[in-house]
Amino acid sequence: MLSGKVAVVTGAATGIGAAVVERFLAEDARVIAVDVADQVHDRAGVLPITGDVADAVTWRRVADTARTEFGRLDVLHSNASVAVRAPAHELSEDDWDRQISVNLKATYLAVHDCVGLLREARGAIVLSSSVHALVGLPGHPAYAAAKGGLVALGRQLAVEYGPHVRVNTVLPGPILTSAWDGIGEADRRRSVAATAVRRFGRPEEVAAAVTFLASDESSYITGASLVVDGGWTAVKDSA
Ligand SMILES: NC(=O)c1ccc[n+]([C@@H]2O[C@H](COP(=O)([O-])OP(=O)(O)OC[C@H]3O[C@@H](n4cnc5c(N)ncnc54)[C@H](O)[C@@H]3O)[C@@H](O)[C@H]2O)c1
């Protein structure tokens, strides 16, 4: 589905980002894999960049690398994220700013430096938002604001770069990754029970949706939001 294409994937070291890297490689793409953690290893088809997506310097490096190493960029998957759980009155200003920067501003920085290349390639952008963009959950004010902002930003970018670059957003529900490490068994069971399919999603299941939106299979889809949540937002357990 992505044969000959060059893709940037952020948050590539673990979880959904790592699954997207695997799937893109399986679809014959070459991948620039970006993560703040120094855990993405050099291997066939993967060019790792260690950097903070909230830092403009990282995006200058990414765009320069795409240009000099590959001469093109077809796909941008903006996926890296941080979450700090606290209600607004207990959330520090630094933690608010960091979550908005990593989860929202990073996509602006990415587009600022990469959209020229993406336009040349008539490429695609896929953003990782969250069901938190649609539903309020306790303890996530900055994360939810950023993820809601991403849905609006994705739509905006689709309009802005319309003829040349498609832009779509995935909204995952409960996907079992290290993002769930600090969450207890009771909360996990409640989340699974609140899905229609009665299980956690797998990172590969989000990667499948991202690959579809990154590929020409979705050539007439732009400005769209695709919920990948096993029916979590469809279920409401009250009269
Ligand atoms: N797992 C879920 O249940 C779930 C649900 C809804 C939305 N999402 C979204 O899906 C995406 C992937 O989630 P995941 O569960 O795989 O997360 P994860 O925590 O497993 O992985 C996130 C990755 O992002 C990297 N990262 C964090 N800050 C960074 C920064 N400043 N610069 C570069 N890299 C950075 C981390 O090192 C890590 O490798 C995120 O955008 C997340 O908000 C996940």
The ligand as a Gaussian input file, in Angstrom:
#p B3LYP/6-31G(d) Opt

LIG

0 1
 N       -3.010000       3.723000      24.124000
 C       -4.224000       4.257000      24.177000
 O       -5.125000       3.729000      24.849000
 C       -4.524000       5.530000      23.418000
 C       -5.839000       6.010000      23.448000
 C       -6.151000       7.170000      22.768000
 C       -5.179000       7.857000      22.064000
 N       -3.909000       7.375000      22.052000
 C       -2.924000       8.166000      21.309000
 O       -2.184000       7.324000      20.430000
 C       -0.843000       7.804000      20.335000
 C        0.128000       6.695000      20.709000
 O       -0.196000       6.240000      22.007000
 P        0.576000       5.018000      22.693000
 O       -0.417000       4.371000      23.585000
 O        1.295000       4.229000      21.685000
 O        1.592000       5.843000      23.603000
 P        2.962000       5.357000      24.282000
 O        3.017000       6.130000      25.565000
 O        3.074000       3.875000      24.316000
 O        4.058000       5.920000      23.275000
 C        4.250000       7.275000      23.089000
 C        5.609000       7.474000      22.453000
 O        5.802000       8.876000      22.282000
 C        7.140000       9.187000      22.671000
 N        7.198000      10.600000      23.067000
 C        6.664000      11.171000      24.169000
 N        6.964000      12.470000      24.194000
 C        7.699000      12.739000      23.086000
 C        8.302000      13.900000      22.568000
 N        8.227000      15.079000      23.206000
 N        8.989000      13.821000      21.402000
 C        9.100000      12.631000      20.745000
 N        8.543000      11.484000      21.203000
 C        7.861000      11.534000      22.354000
 C        7.419000       8.256000      23.842000
 O        8.813000       8.128000      24.097000
 C        6.758000       6.959000      23.339000
 O        7.672000       6.194000      22.570000
 C       -0.757000       9.022000      21.250000
 O       -0.966000      10.192000      20.503000
 C       -1.896000       8.806000      22.213000
 O       -2.374000      10.015000      22.770000
 C       -3.556000       6.230000      22.712000

